Amino acid sequence: MPPSTHTAPDGAQLSAFALTVRIVAIAFFTFICYLAIGLPLAVLPGYVHGQLGYGSVLAGLAISVQYAATLLSRSHAGRMADTVGPKQTAVVGMAACAASGVFLLLAYAFERSAWLSLSAIIASRLALGFGESWVGTGAATWAIARVGPLHTARVISWNGICTYGGLALGAPLGVYLEREWSMGALGGAVLLLGLAGLGLALARKAVAVVGGHRMAFKSVVLRVFPHGMALGLGSVGFGTLAAFVALYYASRSWEGAAHALSAFGCAFIGVRLLFAGTITRYGGFRVAQVSFLVEAAGLALLWLAPSAGLALMGAALTGCGFALVFPAIGVEAVARVPAGSRGAALGAYSAFLDLALGVTGPVAGYISGGFGYPAIFLSAALAVLVGFGIATGLYRHAARQALAAKDVGNI
C-alpha cells in the first residue's frame, strides 16, 4: 500500500486528500458554531458598556459567561459523545446555537430596558456556551471515529482551523451587521446559522459508538489535569484579546479592533495549516514549548504597542503562538485514556480552556480598572510563561518514562 494511503475505520482506502475531506466535512460544523460565536464577539462588550451603560467588568462578564456554560456542560457533552453518539451530540449543540440567536433578538427588542437586555444577552451567551461544548466535542469525536485515532492530531488541528476561521470571519461581519442594520440583524444571523447547522448535521451519516472500557469522568480529569492546566494558562492570551481588544483600542482612540481579532484568527489558521505536522514529527510537548514562547512575545507586544499597527502585529503573533497549543498538548492528553473514553478526555481537556476563558474576563476587567488596559496583556503574557513551565515539566516527565521503559525492555 502506498504510504500516502490510509485505511479508515470503515475499511475504505483513502488518499491524504480524501482523508482531509472526511475530516473537514465534520469539522465544518465547528466552523458554523464558531461563526455564530464570532458574530457578536466584537460587538457585545461595546454594546453592554456604551448602549446599556454598564461598566467594564460586566462588559467582560457578557463575553466570559459563555465559557462558564461551556465548562459546566463539557462532562455531559463528552459522556454523550461516548455513549449516545457524536452526531447526536453535535445536533443538540446546533439547536443551542439557534436558541442563542433567539435570545439576541430579545436583547435587541428589550434594549430600552438595560437590565432586561443584559439578561437576554447573558441567556444568549449561556446557550451559545452549551452549543460550543456539544458541537466542539461532538464534531471532534465524530471526525476521529471516521478517520481513526492515528489521525487525532490532524482532526484537532482542522477543528481548530474551523474554530478560529469562524471567529476571524464572524468578528468583522458582526460589526458590519450591527453598524449597518442593528443588533436585531446580528441575532437573526446567529439564529439562521444555528438552524442551517442543525439541518446539515441531521443529514450526515452517524458513526457507531465505540465500545470497550470507559473511565469515570473524575478519573479522566485527574489523568489529563496537568495537560489541561497548561492549556488553560496558554488560553489566557486569547481570552484577554477576545474580551478586551475592542475596549483597549477605544481607550487609545484606535480604529480596527475587529481587524485585530481577524489578524489573530488568520495567523492561527496559517500556522495550523503549515506546521500541524510538526506535532507528529517532534512530539506534542516540544511543539507546545515553542508555541508558548511565541504567544508570550505577541502579548508583550500588545502590552507595549505604541500604535494600532504594532498592536495588530501583536495580535497576529499571539495567534501564531496559540495555534498549536491545543492540538500539541491535546494529542498527549487523549493518548492517556482508552478509546471508549476519548470523548470524555476531549471534554475534560477542553474544560480547562473554558475555565480559563471564563475567569479571564472578570479578572482582566478588574486589572484594567486598577492599572489600565495594557496591563492585562502583560498579565496574560506571564500566565502563558507559567504554561510554558508546565509543558516543560510534562516533557521531561515523559522523557524519563520513555527512558525507563526502554531500560526495562533491555533487561
Phi, psi and chi 1 to 4 in degrees:
 res  aa     phi    psi   chi1   chi2   chi3   chi4
   1 MET       -  131.5 -175.0 -171.8  -56.9      -
   2 PRO   -59.8  146.0  -18.9   29.0      -      -
   3 PRO   -64.7  -19.4   20.7  -32.0      -      -
   4 SER   -85.6    0.7   59.1      -      -      -
   5 THR  -101.2  138.9  -59.1      -      -      -
   6 HIS  -124.1  144.3  -51.4  -89.2      -      -
   7 THR   -97.4  118.2  -58.0      -      -      -
   8 ALA   -79.1  162.5      -      -      -      -
   9 PRO   -57.2  -26.2  -28.2   36.4      -      -
  10 ASP   -86.9    6.1   58.9    6.3      -      -
  11 GLY    91.2   -7.3      -      -      -      -
  12 ALA   -70.7  141.6      -      -      -      -
  13 GLN   -91.3  119.5  -58.8  -59.7  -46.9      -
  14 LEU  -119.8  135.4  -56.5  174.1      -      -
  15 SER   -72.6  169.4   64.9      -      -      -
  16 ALA   -59.4  -38.5      -      -      -      -
  17 PHE   -66.4  -44.7  176.6   76.3      -      -
  18 ALA   -64.8  -35.0      -      -      -      -
  19 LEU   -62.4  -44.8 -174.6   76.3      -      -
  20 THR   -63.3  -39.9  -60.6      -      -      -
  21 VAL   -61.4  -41.2  168.6      -      -      -
  22 ARG   -60.7  -42.0  -86.4 -157.4  177.9 -165.2
  23 ILE   -67.5  -47.7  -66.1  171.5      -      -
  24 VAL   -65.2  -33.0  172.7      -      -      -
  25 ALA   -60.7  -30.7      -      -      -      -
  26 ILE   -92.2  -39.3  -57.3  -58.8      -      -
  27 ALA   -62.8  -18.6      -      -      -      -
  28 PHE   -58.5  -30.2 -177.8   67.0      -      -
  29 PHE   -66.1  -34.9  -64.1  112.2      -      -
  30 THR   -64.1  -39.6  -58.3      -      -      -
  31 PHE   -60.5  -45.9  173.3   79.2      -      -
  32 ILE   -61.0  -44.6  -66.0  175.8      -      -
  33 CYS   -60.9  -46.6  175.9      -      -      -
  34 TYR   -79.0  -20.0  -81.6   88.4      -      -
  35 LEU   -64.8  -41.7 -178.3   58.1      -      -
  36 ALA   -64.5  -35.5      -      -      -      -
  37 ILE   -70.9  -39.7  -68.9  171.2      -      -
  38 GLY   -70.0  -30.8      -      -      -      -
  39 LEU   -53.9  -49.9  -76.5  171.3      -      -
  40 PRO   -89.3   -0.5   30.2  -30.8      -      -
  41 LEU   -61.6  -45.5 -164.4   58.0      -      -
  42 ALA   -88.5   -5.1      -      -      -      -
  43 VAL   -97.7  -43.8  173.5      -      -      -
  44 LEU   -62.4  -41.8  -73.9 -177.5      -      -
  45 PRO   -57.9  -46.7  -25.0   35.2      -      -
  46 GLY   -66.9  -35.3      -      -      -      -
  47 TYR   -66.0  -45.4 -175.4   82.4      -      -
  48 VAL   -67.5  -39.1  171.8      -      -      -
  49 HIS   -77.4  -44.3 -172.9   56.9      -      -
  50 GLY   -90.9  -56.8      -      -      -      -
  51 GLN   -69.9  -43.5 -179.3   69.9   27.3      -
  52 LEU   -92.2  -18.1  -58.4 -176.5      -      -
  53 GLY    84.4   19.5      -      -      -      -
  54 TYR   -91.6  164.8  -69.4  103.2      -      -
  55 GLY   -79.2  179.7      -      -      -      -
  56 SER   -68.7  -29.7   59.0      -      -      -
  57 VAL   -65.8  -45.3  172.9      -      -      -
  58 LEU   -69.1  -31.3  -83.2  178.7      -      -
  59 ALA   -63.5  -40.3      -      -      -      -
  60 GLY   -69.8  -37.1      -      -      -      -
  61 LEU   -63.7  -35.3  179.7   65.5      -      -
  62 ALA   -60.5  -28.3      -      -      -      -
  63 ILE   -87.0  -45.8  -65.6  -63.7      -      -
  64 SER   -72.8  -24.0  -63.8      -      -      -
  65 VAL   -61.6  -26.5   70.4      -      -      -
  66 GLN   -59.4  -43.1  170.9 -167.2  -33.1      -
  67 TYR   -71.3  -28.8  -53.0  116.8      -      -
  68 ALA   -64.0  -42.7      -      -      -      -
  69 ALA   -64.0  -40.3      -      -      -      -
  70 THR   -63.1  -42.6  -53.1      -      -      -
  71 LEU   -59.6  -46.1  172.3   65.3      -      -
  72 LEU   -66.1  -25.3  -68.8  172.9      -      -
  73 SER  -102.3   -3.1   59.2      -      -      -
  74 ARG   -60.5  -43.4  -78.5  -69.0 -173.3 -174.2
  75 SER   -64.0  -39.7   61.8      -      -      -
  76 HIS   -68.7  -39.5  -57.4  -68.8      -      -
  77 ALA   -64.9  -43.9      -      -      -      -
  78 GLY   -64.1  -43.1      -      -      -      -
  79 ARG   -66.9  -38.2 -172.3   59.7   64.3 -159.6
  80 MET   -65.2  -40.6 -177.0  176.7  179.8      -
  81 ALA   -63.2  -36.0      -      -      -      -
  82 ASP   -76.8  -34.2  -74.5  -27.7      -      -
  83 THR  -105.2  -38.3   57.8      -      -      -
  84 VAL   -95.0  -39.9  179.2      -      -      -
  85 GLY   136.5  143.3      -      -      -      -
  86 PRO   -68.4  -32.3   20.4  -30.4      -      -
  87 LYS   -62.0  -47.5  170.8 -176.3  172.3  175.1
  88 GLN   -61.3  -35.4  -67.3   83.0  -13.5      -
  89 THR   -64.9  -44.4  -52.9      -      -      -
  90 ALA   -65.2  -36.5      -      -      -      -
  91 VAL   -62.1  -45.5  164.7      -      -      -
  92 VAL   -60.2  -41.4  171.3      -      -      -
  93 GLY   -62.4  -41.6      -      -      -      -
  94 MET   -65.3  -36.7  -77.0  -59.6  172.2      -
  95 ALA   -63.4  -37.7      -      -      -      -
  96 ALA   -66.9  -37.1      -      -      -      -
  97 CYS   -61.9  -41.3  -69.9      -      -      -
  98 ALA   -62.2  -40.8      -      -      -      -
  99 ALA   -62.6  -34.3      -      -      -      -
 100 SER   -60.3  -39.6  173.7      -      -      -
 101 GLY   -63.4  -38.1      -      -      -      -
 102 VAL   -60.8  -43.9  173.2      -      -      -
 103 PHE   -67.8  -34.2  -75.8  116.3      -      -
 104 LEU   -64.3  -38.0  -87.9 -176.4      -      -
 105 LEU   -61.8  -39.2  -72.9  170.1      -      -
 106 LEU   -67.4  -36.4  -69.6  173.9      -      -
 107 ALA   -61.2  -40.4      -      -      -      -
 108 TYR   -66.9  -40.8  173.4   65.5      -      -
 109 ALA   -65.6  -30.0      -      -      -      -
 110 PHE  -101.1   13.6  -63.3  147.6      -      -
 111 GLU   -64.9  -16.2   70.4  177.0    0.0      -
 112 ARG   -72.2  -18.5  -69.5 -177.6  180.0  -86.1
 113 SER  -112.9  104.3  174.3      -      -      -
 114 ALA   -57.1  -44.8      -      -      -      -
 115 TRP   -70.0  -34.9   73.3  -89.2      -      -
 116 LEU   -67.5  -42.4  -85.0  176.1      -      -
 117 SER   -63.9  -43.7 -176.2      -      -      -
 118 LEU   -63.3  -39.5  179.5   62.6      -      -
 119 SER   -61.7  -41.8  -62.1      -      -      -
 120 ALA   -66.6  -37.4      -      -      -      -
 121 ILE   -63.0  -44.4  -73.0  171.5      -      -
 122 ILE   -63.7  -40.9  -70.0  174.6      -      -
 123 ALA   -62.0  -39.1      -      -      -      -
 124 SER   -62.6  -44.1  172.4      -      -      -
 125 ARG   -66.1  -37.6  -57.7  -61.3  -67.3  173.4
 126 LEU   -63.5  -45.0  -71.1  171.1      -      -
 127 ALA   -62.4  -40.4      -      -      -      -
 128 LEU   -67.7  -34.0 -156.3   53.6      -      -
 129 GLY   -64.9  -43.7      -      -      -      -
 130 PHE   -63.0  -41.7  -75.9  111.5      -      -
 131 GLY   -62.0  -42.4      -      -      -      -
 132 GLU   -59.6  -42.7  176.4 -169.9    2.8      -
 133 SER   -62.7  -50.2  179.2      -      -      -
 134 TRP   -71.4  -40.5  -94.1  -72.1      -      -
 135 VAL   -69.1  -45.9  172.4      -      -      -
 136 GLY   -61.6  -49.4      -      -      -      -
 137 THR   -68.4  -44.0  -57.1      -      -      -
 138 GLY   -63.3  -45.2      -      -      -      -
 139 ALA   -66.0  -43.1      -      -      -      -
 140 ALA   -63.9  -45.7      -      -      -      -
 141 THR   -66.1  -37.8  -49.2      -      -      -
 142 TRP   -61.5  -47.1 -164.4   -6.4      -      -
 143 ALA   -66.9  -40.0      -      -      -      -
 144 ILE   -62.3  -39.6  -69.0  171.6      -      -
 145 ALA   -64.9  -29.1      -      -      -      -
 146 ARG   -82.1  -27.0  -67.4 -158.4   71.6 -157.6
 147 VAL  -117.8  -12.2  -60.4      -      -      -
 148 GLY   101.2  151.8      -      -      -      -
 149 PRO   -66.1  -19.9   21.6  -32.5      -      -
 150 LEU   -63.2  -20.8  -71.1  176.9      -      -
 151 HIS  -107.1   26.2  -55.6  -68.9      -      -
 152 THR   -57.8  -44.1  -63.0      -      -      -
 153 ALA   -60.7  -40.3      -      -      -      -
 154 ARG   -67.9  -39.7 -170.8  176.3  -61.3 -168.0
 155 VAL   -63.3  -48.3  168.5      -      -      -
 156 ILE   -62.0  -38.4  -65.6  176.8      -      -
 157 SER   -63.4  -47.3  -68.0      -      -      -
 158 TRP   -68.0  -34.1  -86.6  105.9      -      -
 159 ASN   -61.6  -40.0 -134.3   39.1      -      -
 160 GLY   -69.8  -37.4      -      -      -      -
 161 ILE   -59.4  -44.5  -71.6  169.8      -      -
 162 CYS   -67.6  -34.4  -70.0      -      -      -
 163 THR   -59.9  -57.4  -65.6      -      -      -
 164 TYR   -83.7  -17.9  -66.3   98.9      -      -
 165 GLY   -65.3  -42.8      -      -      -      -
 166 GLY   -62.8  -41.8      -      -      -      -
 167 LEU   -66.1  -42.9  -68.5  175.8      -      -
 168 ALA   -63.8  -39.4      -      -      -      -
 169 LEU   -77.2  -38.6  177.6   61.1      -      -
 170 GLY   -69.4  -37.5      -      -      -      -
 171 ALA   -60.4  -55.5      -      -      -      -
 172 PRO   -67.8  -33.1   22.1  -31.2      -      -
 173 LEU   -64.7  -39.1 -179.2   57.5      -      -
 174 GLY   -65.0  -41.7      -      -      -      -
 175 VAL   -60.7  -42.7  170.0      -      -      -
 176 TYR   -63.1  -46.1  174.2   80.2      -      -
 177 LEU   -62.0  -43.3  -72.0  172.4      -      -
 178 GLU   -70.2  -37.3 -164.0  -89.4  -20.3      -
 179 ARG   -72.7  -42.2 -175.8 -179.7   64.6 -124.2
 180 GLU   -81.8  -29.2  -64.6  -62.0  -38.4      -
 181 TRP  -122.3  -87.9  -76.7  -76.9      -      -
 182 SER  -175.0  175.2   65.4      -      -      -
 183 MET   -61.2  -28.2  178.2   65.9   76.0      -
 184 GLY   -62.5  -39.5      -      -      -      -
 185 ALA   -64.2  -36.2      -      -      -      -
 186 LEU   -63.8  -46.4 -156.7   61.0      -      -
 187 GLY   -63.2  -40.0      -      -      -      -
 188 GLY   -63.1  -38.9      -      -      -      -
 189 ALA   -65.5  -41.9      -      -      -      -
 190 VAL   -64.3  -41.5  172.5      -      -      -
 191 LEU   -61.0  -46.5  172.4   59.4      -      -
 192 LEU   -64.7  -39.0  -70.4  175.1      -      -
 193 LEU   -62.6  -44.4  -81.6  171.0      -      -
 194 GLY   -61.4  -42.4      -      -      -      -
 195 LEU   -67.6  -39.0  -67.5  175.1      -      -
 196 ALA   -64.1  -44.6      -      -      -      -
 197 GLY   -63.5  -37.6      -      -      -      -
 198 LEU   -62.4  -45.8  177.8   61.2      -      -
 199 GLY   -63.6  -42.3      -      -      -      -
 200 LEU   -67.1  -39.7  -70.9  171.8      -      -
 201 ALA   -65.6  -40.2      -      -      -      -
 202 LEU   -63.4  -30.2  -72.7  169.5      -      -
 203 ALA   -81.1  -17.1      -      -      -      -
 204 ARG   -80.0  153.8  -63.3  -67.9  -57.7  179.5
 205 LYS   -74.8  135.2 -178.2 -179.5  179.1 -178.8
 206 ALA   -79.2  166.9      -      -      -      -
 207 VAL  -118.1  158.8  -67.4      -      -      -
 208 ALA   -69.4  145.6      -      -      -      -
 209 VAL   -72.4  131.8  175.5      -      -      -
 210 VAL   -72.4  130.3  177.0      -      -      -
 211 GLY   -87.9 -166.2      -      -      -      -
 212 GLY    98.1 -175.4      -      -      -      -
 213 HIS   -65.1  136.0  173.1   64.4      -      -
 214 ARG  -120.4  125.0  -57.7 -168.9 -162.8  -77.6
 215 MET   -78.0  150.6  -62.7  174.6   63.6      -
 216 ALA   -62.2  144.9      -      -      -      -
 217 PHE   -61.1  -34.4 -170.6   74.6      -      -
 218 LYS   -61.6  -40.0  179.9  179.6  178.8 -179.5
 219 SER   -67.7  -36.8  -61.2      -      -      -
 220 VAL   -63.1  -44.3  173.7      -      -      -
 221 VAL   -59.8  -45.0  171.8      -      -      -
 222 LEU   -63.5  -35.6  -68.4  174.2      -      -
 223 ARG   -66.3  -37.6 -172.2   72.8   61.4   89.0
 224 VAL  -104.9    9.3  -55.8      -      -      -
 225 PHE   -55.0  -52.4 -179.2   82.2      -      -
 226 PRO   -64.4  -34.3   20.0  -30.6      -      -
 227 HIS   -64.0  -42.7  -53.3   73.4      -      -
 228 GLY   -65.4  -37.2      -      -      -      -
 229 MET   -62.3  -42.5  -75.4  -64.9  -63.8      -
 230 ALA   -62.4  -43.4      -      -      -      -
 231 LEU   -61.5  -45.2  170.6   66.0      -      -
 232 GLY   -59.7  -45.1      -      -      -      -
 233 LEU   -66.1  -36.3  -71.1  162.4      -      -
 234 GLY   -70.2  -18.6      -      -      -      -
 235 SER   -88.1  -10.2  -55.2      -      -      -
 236 VAL   -61.5  -36.5  169.2      -      -      -
 237 GLY   -61.4  -46.0      -      -      -      -
 238 PHE   -64.7  -42.8  166.6   60.9      -      -
 239 GLY   -60.6  -41.7      -      -      -      -
 240 THR   -65.0  -44.9  -58.3      -      -      -
 241 LEU   -63.1  -45.0 -170.4   70.0      -      -
 242 ALA   -65.3  -41.6      -      -      -      -
 243 ALA   -82.7  -28.8      -      -      -      -
 244 PHE  -127.1    0.5  -74.9   95.8      -      -
 245 VAL   -64.5  -34.6   70.2      -      -      -
 246 ALA   -64.6  -44.4      -      -      -      -
 247 LEU   -71.5  -33.8  -63.7  176.8      -      -
 248 TYR   -62.5  -47.0  174.9   49.9      -      -
 249 TYR   -62.1  -42.8  -93.1   56.6      -      -
 250 ALA   -63.3  -37.5      -      -      -      -
 251 SER   -66.7  -23.9   71.6      -      -      -
 252 ARG   -98.2    0.8  -64.1  -67.2 -173.1   91.5
 253 SER    60.6   37.3  -59.8      -      -      -
 254 TRP   -98.1  150.9  -65.3  -20.3      -      -
 255 GLU   -98.3  157.6  -62.2  -69.9  -25.2      -
 256 GLY    93.4   31.3      -      -      -      -
 257 ALA   -61.6  -38.5      -      -      -      -
 258 ALA   -63.8  -31.1      -      -      -      -
 259 HIS   -69.0  -28.5  -64.1  -56.3      -      -
 260 ALA   -65.0  -41.8      -      -      -      -
 261 LEU   -64.6  -38.0  -71.6  171.1      -      -
 262 SER   -67.3  -39.3  -65.0      -      -      -
 263 ALA   -62.4  -42.4      -      -      -      -
 264 PHE   -57.8  -50.1  174.2   93.4      -      -
 265 GLY   -64.6  -41.9      -      -      -      -
 266 CYS   -67.1  -41.0  -69.7      -      -      -
 267 ALA   -64.5  -41.5      -      -      -      -
 268 PHE   -56.9  -50.2 -179.9  100.3      -      -
 269 ILE   -63.7  -43.0  -67.8  169.2      -      -
 270 GLY   -58.7  -45.3      -      -      -      -
 271 VAL   -66.6  -41.1  169.9      -      -      -
 272 ARG   -60.1  -42.7  -79.6  -84.0  176.1  103.7
 273 LEU   -69.3  -39.3  -72.4  172.8      -      -
 274 LEU   -87.5  -31.6  -65.6  174.2      -      -
 275 PHE  -123.7    9.3  -60.7  106.2      -      -
 276 ALA   -60.3  -31.7      -      -      -      -
 277 GLY   -65.8  -16.9      -      -      -      -
 278 THR   -67.0  -22.3   58.3      -      -      -
 279 ILE   -65.2  -44.7  -62.6  172.1      -      -
 280 THR   -68.5  -36.9  -57.3      -      -      -
 281 ARG   -74.4  -42.5 -170.5  174.6  -53.6  121.5
 282 TYR  -111.4  -11.2  -60.4  110.1      -      -
 283 GLY    97.5  147.1      -      -      -      -
 284 GLY   -62.5  -42.9      -      -      -      -
 285 PHE   -67.8  -38.8  -67.2  132.2      -      -
 286 ARG   -66.6  -41.2  -65.3  179.0   68.3 -176.2
 287 VAL   -63.9  -40.1  172.0      -      -      -
 288 ALA   -62.6  -39.0      -      -      -      -
 289 GLN   -59.1  -48.3  -73.4  174.4  -61.3      -
 290 VAL   -62.8  -40.8  174.9      -      -      -
 291 SER   -62.0  -43.0  -61.8      -      -      -
 292 PHE   -60.9  -41.3  -80.3  126.7      -      -
 293 LEU   -66.4  -40.1  -67.7  177.4      -      -
 294 VAL   -66.2  -43.0  173.5      -      -      -
 295 GLU   -62.4  -43.0 -176.4 -176.5   -3.6      -
 296 ALA   -61.8  -37.6      -      -      -      -
 297 ALA   -64.3  -41.1      -      -      -      -
 298 GLY   -63.1  -42.1      -      -      -      -
 299 LEU   -67.7  -36.1  -69.4  164.9      -      -
 300 ALA   -64.3  -37.4      -      -      -      -
 301 LEU   -65.6  -39.7 -176.1   54.0      -      -
 302 LEU   -62.5  -39.3  -84.1  163.2      -      -
 303 TRP   -61.6  -41.8  165.9   47.3      -      -
 304 LEU   -96.9   -5.4  -62.4  169.9      -      -
 305 ALA   -57.0  123.8      -      -      -      -
 306 PRO   -89.2   -6.2   32.4  -33.4      -      -
 307 SER  -147.1  163.1   66.3      -      -      -
 308 ALA   -63.2  -33.9      -      -      -      -
 309 GLY   -63.0  -45.1      -      -      -      -
 310 LEU   -71.1  -32.6  -75.3  176.0      -      -
 311 ALA   -64.0  -38.9      -      -      -      -
 312 LEU   -61.2  -41.6 -166.8   70.8      -      -
 313 MET   -63.7  -38.4  -69.5  176.7   59.6      -
 314 GLY   -64.0  -40.4      -      -      -      -
 315 ALA   -63.9  -41.6      -      -      -      -
 316 ALA   -65.1  -42.9      -      -      -      -
 317 LEU   -65.1  -37.1 -166.8   58.8      -      -
 318 THR   -61.3  -41.2  -58.0      -      -      -
 319 GLY   -64.1  -39.5      -      -      -      -
 320 CYS   -60.4  -42.8  -71.8      -      -      -
 321 GLY   -71.5  -41.9      -      -      -      -
 322 PHE   -73.0  -19.1 -174.8   56.0      -      -
 323 ALA   -52.3  -44.6      -      -      -      -
 324 LEU  -104.0    3.4  -64.2  179.9      -      -
 325 VAL   -62.4  -50.8  168.6      -      -      -
 326 PHE   -61.8  -53.9 -169.6  104.5      -      -
 327 PRO   -68.8  -34.0   23.4  -33.2      -      -
 328 ALA   -63.6  -48.6      -      -      -      -
 329 ILE   -79.8  -30.8  -57.2  176.4      -      -
 330 GLY   -63.3  -38.8      -      -      -      -
 331 VAL   -60.4  -41.9  166.4      -      -      -
 332 GLU   -67.9  -36.0  -55.2  -73.7   -4.6      -
 333 ALA   -70.3  -47.7      -      -      -      -
 334 VAL   -64.0  -31.5  172.2      -      -      -
 335 ALA   -66.7  -11.9      -      -      -      -
 336 ARG   -91.7    2.7  -66.0  179.3   58.1   80.5
 337 VAL  -128.0  157.3  -57.9      -      -      -
 338 PRO   -68.5  162.5   22.1  -32.2      -      -
 339 ALA   -58.0  -35.8      -      -      -      -
 340 GLY   -69.3  -10.3      -      -      -      -
 341 SER  -115.7   19.7  -63.4      -      -      -
 342 ARG   -62.6  -44.3 -164.2  177.9  -67.0  138.1
 343 GLY   -63.5  -41.0      -      -      -      -
 344 ALA   -63.9  -38.9      -      -      -      -
 345 ALA   -65.5  -43.4      -      -      -      -
 346 LEU   -62.7  -40.9  -78.3  170.8      -      -
 347 GLY   -65.0  -45.2      -      -      -      -
 348 ALA   -65.3  -44.1      -      -      -      -
 349 TYR   -62.6  -45.9  173.8   66.2      -      -
 350 SER   -66.2  -26.8  -58.8      -      -      -
 351 ALA   -60.8  -29.4      -      -      -      -
 352 PHE   -68.3  -34.1  -72.7   89.5      -      -
 353 LEU   -63.9  -44.9 -177.9  148.9      -      -
 354 ASP   -61.5  -43.1  -53.8  -35.2      -      -
 355 LEU   -61.9  -44.1  178.5   61.0      -      -
 356 ALA   -62.8  -44.7      -      -      -      -
 357 LEU   -68.9  -34.3  -63.2 -179.7      -      -
 358 GLY   -67.1  -37.0      -      -      -      -
 359 VAL   -79.7  -32.2  170.0      -      -      -
 360 THR   -59.4  -44.4  -66.2      -      -      -
 361 GLY   -57.1  -59.3      -      -      -      -
 362 PRO   -62.2  -40.4  -24.0   34.4      -      -
 363 VAL   -65.8  -44.7  171.2      -      -      -
 364 ALA   -64.5  -35.5      -      -      -      -
 365 GLY   -62.8  -40.1      -      -      -      -
 366 TYR   -65.0  -43.5  176.6   79.0      -      -
 367 ILE   -63.0  -43.0  -67.8  171.6      -      -
 368 SER   -64.8  -33.2   68.4      -      -      -
 369 GLY   -66.1  -31.8      -      -      -      -
 370 GLY   -95.5  -30.3      -      -      -      -
 371 PHE  -126.5   -4.3  -57.2   96.6      -      -
 372 GLY    96.4  162.2      -      -      -      -
 373 TYR   -65.3  -36.7  -71.1  109.4      -      -
 374 PRO   -58.3  -32.3  -26.0   35.7      -      -
 375 ALA   -63.3  -27.4      -      -      -      -
 376 ILE   -68.9  -28.9   62.3  177.7      -      -
 377 PHE   -76.7  -32.6  -63.8  106.0      -      -
 378 LEU   -64.2  -44.3  171.3   61.5      -      -
 379 SER   -61.5  -40.6  -59.0      -      -      -
 380 ALA   -64.1  -39.5      -      -      -      -
 381 ALA   -62.6  -39.8      -      -      -      -
 382 LEU   -65.7  -39.5  -65.4  175.2      -      -
 383 ALA   -62.3  -41.5      -      -      -      -
 384 VAL   -63.6  -36.9  169.3      -      -      -
 385 LEU   -66.7  -33.0  -70.8  176.3      -      -
 386 VAL   -64.2  -40.5  175.7      -      -      -
 387 GLY   -58.6  -39.7      -      -      -      -
 388 PHE   -59.2  -40.8  167.5   80.3      -      -
 389 GLY   -63.8  -40.5      -      -      -      -
 390 ILE   -66.4  -43.9  -65.8  175.6      -      -
 391 ALA   -60.9  -37.9      -      -      -      -
 392 THR   -64.7  -41.8  -60.0      -      -      -
 393 GLY   -64.3  -41.0      -      -      -      -
 394 LEU   -64.5  -38.8  -73.8  169.3      -      -
 395 TYR   -63.7  -43.9  170.5   66.4      -      -
 396 ARG   -66.9  -38.8  -69.3  174.1  177.0  171.4
 397 HIS   -64.3  -43.5  177.9   69.0      -      -
 398 ALA   -63.9  -38.1      -      -      -      -
 399 ALA   -65.1  -40.3      -      -      -      -
 400 ARG   -65.5  -40.3  -73.3 -165.6  -63.2  -91.0
 401 GLN   -63.8  -42.2  -77.7 -171.2  -38.6      -
 402 ALA   -64.1  -39.3      -      -      -      -
 403 LEU   -67.2  -40.0 -177.1   61.3      -      -
 404 ALA   -65.6  -41.4      -      -      -      -
 405 ALA   -63.8  -38.0      -      -      -      -
 406 LYS   -65.6  -40.6 -177.1  178.7  178.6 -179.4
 407 ASP   -64.0  -41.5  -69.2  -20.5      -      -
 408 VAL   -62.2  -41.0  171.0      -      -      -
 409 GLY   -66.3  -25.5      -      -      -      -
 410 ASN   -85.4   -9.5  -69.4  -28.3      -      -
 411 ILE   -75.8      -  -66.4  176.3      -      -
